[in-house]
Amino acid sequence: MNDLKQARNNVLQQIQLACVHANRDARDVQLLAVSKTHSSAMLQEMYEAGQRSFAENYLQEAVEKMQQLAALEIEWHFIGHVQRNKTRPLAEQFAWVHGVDRLIIAERLSAQRTAQQPPLNICLQVNIDAQQSKDGCQPDEIAELVRQISQLPHLKLRGLMVIPAPGNDQAFLDARKLFDAVRVQHLHPEDWDTLSMGMSGDMNEAIAAGSTMVRVGTALFGTR
Ligand SMILES: *Cc1c(COP(=O)(O)O)cnc(C)c1O
């Protein structure tokens, strides 16, 4: 077995164990492979190990990899900061965008998603632990954003994305509470099914709090 396949198996096993500890079904936690800075060749190797969902932070880098890997059936996620003037390539080329934190961004993504495509999956990024330099809306803005964004036609509003400070496990519990509380605002509550939280260093704690999608880079690909 090659190193990347071994690393992926180890991460899947860690997710499995965390689910056992949390009394959860491991099928309810998806592994998202965060591939920023890594070469297309490495993504291809990870794909051959069975991975289908990949996440990128930088648009230009992502678009280049998409071209190089066009023959593969990859589900592309964007997890970087969304700039207002860069929404079109996100709307047209990704399956998921995790960093939406303002209505105007969601409106642009919906308008720019083509009608032939399935709806673009969206997570709202929330600054759950009041970090100074962080992207993301404030927790008290989420209810209204869910109400408004869930009405946009070419989006599927799936849930929340958080990046708490390292070691702040309480933030995962707060995110879970917020996730549950705002469901009533959603026009299609059955779409509200995703808590995107947990990285290489804190996926156990995130899964214990209810994460449904862990975004893992280092533990899969090594240090950047
Ligand atoms: C880079 C990144 C990750 C992955 O972090 P690791 O510690 O390498 O697992 C997850 N989420 C976001 C938003 C990132 O930018």
The ligand as a MOL file (V3000), in Angstrom:
LIG
                    3D

  0  0  0     0  0            999 V3000
M  V30 BEGIN CTAB
M  V30 COUNTS 15 15 0 0 0
M  V30 BEGIN ATOM
M  V30 1 C -6.0610 24.1590 5.4780 0
M  V30 2 C -7.4480 24.0220 5.9920 0
M  V30 3 C -7.8970 22.8180 6.5810 0
M  V30 4 C -7.0140 21.6100 6.8190 0
M  V30 5 O -6.1850 21.8070 7.8950 0
M  V30 6 P -5.1910 20.6140 8.4150 0
M  V30 7 O -4.8080 21.0670 9.7670 0
M  V30 8 O -4.0630 20.5660 7.4510 0
M  V30 9 O -5.9770 19.3580 8.4240 0
M  V30 10 C -9.2310 22.7500 6.9750 0
M  V30 11 N -10.0680 23.7850 6.8110 0
M  V30 12 C -9.6790 24.9530 6.2640 0
M  V30 13 C -10.6590 26.0630 6.1260 0
M  V30 14 C -8.3450 25.1000 5.8590 0
M  V30 15 O -7.9660 26.2910 5.3290 0
M  V30 END ATOM
M  V30 BEGIN BOND
M  V30 1 1 1 2
M  V30 2 1 2 3
M  V30 3 2 2 14
M  V30 4 1 3 4
M  V30 5 2 3 10
M  V30 6 1 4 5
M  V30 7 1 5 6
M  V30 8 2 6 7
M  V30 9 1 6 8
M  V30 10 1 6 9
M  V30 11 1 10 11
M  V30 12 2 11 12
M  V30 13 1 12 13
M  V30 14 1 12 14
M  V30 15 1 14 15
M  V30 END BOND
M  V30 END CTAB
M  END
